[in-house]
Amino acid sequence: MLKVPVEIVRTALDGVEAGKVEILAGGFGAAAKASLAGDPRPFVLEPSAAG
């Protein structure tokens, strides 16, 4: 779900106030981080045959 700018700023400021090192203000960022914590094989690109 997309957040409006005021919600992103509120999330960021709350995180800074809480002393967090990392602040994820949206679903896309959380999904990207979660994918990086998993198995890296889906991200390995196979060379394609030039043709």
C-alpha positions in Angstrom: 0.0 0.0 0.0 1.3 3.4 -1.0 1.7 6.0 1.8 1.1 9.6 1.3 4.1 11.9 1.9 2.9 13.0 5.4 2.8 9.4 6.5 6.3 8.7 5.1 7.7 11.8 7.0 5.9 10.8 10.2 7.4 7.3 9.9 10.9 8.7 9.3 10.7 11.1 12.2 9.4 8.5 14.5 12.3 6.2 13.5 14.8 8.9 14.0 13.4 9.8 17.4 13.5 6.1 18.4 17.2 5.9 17.4 16.6 3.4 14.6 19.5 2.8 12.2 17.2 1.7 9.4 13.7 3.1 8.6 11.5 1.5 6.0 8.5 3.8 5.2 6.7 1.6 2.7 5.8 -1.8 1.5 8.1 -1.7 -1.5 11.1 -1.0 0.7 10.2 -3.8 3.1 9.6 -6.2 0.3 13.0 -5.3 -1.3 14.8 -5.8 2.0 13.1 -9.1 2.6 14.1 -10.3 -0.9 17.7 -9.5 -0.2 17.7 -11.6 3.0 16.6 -14.7 1.0 18.3 -17.1 -1.4 20.4 -15.1 -3.9 19.9 -17.7 -6.7 16.8 -16.0 -8.2 19.0 -12.9 -8.8 21.8 -14.7 -10.7 21.6 -13.9 -14.4 22.5 -16.6 -16.8 24.5 -15.5 -19.9 22.4 -15.5 -23.0 23.5 -16.9 -26.4 24.4 -14.1 -28.7 22.6 -14.5 -31.9 
